[in-house]
């Protein structure tokens, strides 16, 4: 029997990558559903060790991860476009705004700082991929007549 240490590292990475590519959309949707539920549960007591007092780092990171999974679900099929980036930036910003607006329904408070942290996480990832995509897109063909 081959142990995991007998399998070359590159082979293990390839298997993990194939798994992620195959299930990217499902992973993204499950994460989005989990995030939706967690954002609307009654507020839990804070941990004794905090990165930021208001939880803004958690908001930034959770929406950055959501956005990265959104982009990865598209790039796993190899068809990331500027239109996709703009459309999903709007959808995710709208989701963040609606989530913050609905939080008082579950005994939480609405906070603009939370929305700004959500939007910052979304925009950071989307801007990165937009400019990365713009730099890797093939140049437009010249349409000059000879």
Protein Blocks (a to p, Z undefined) as FASTA:
>chain_A
ZZfklpcfklmmmmmmmmmmmmmmmmmmmmmmmmmmmmmgccddddfbdfbfnlmmmmmm
mmmmmmmmmmmmmmmnopacfklmmmmmmmmmmmmmmmmmmmmmnopacdfklmmmmmmm
mmmmmmmmmmmmmmmpccdddfbdZZ
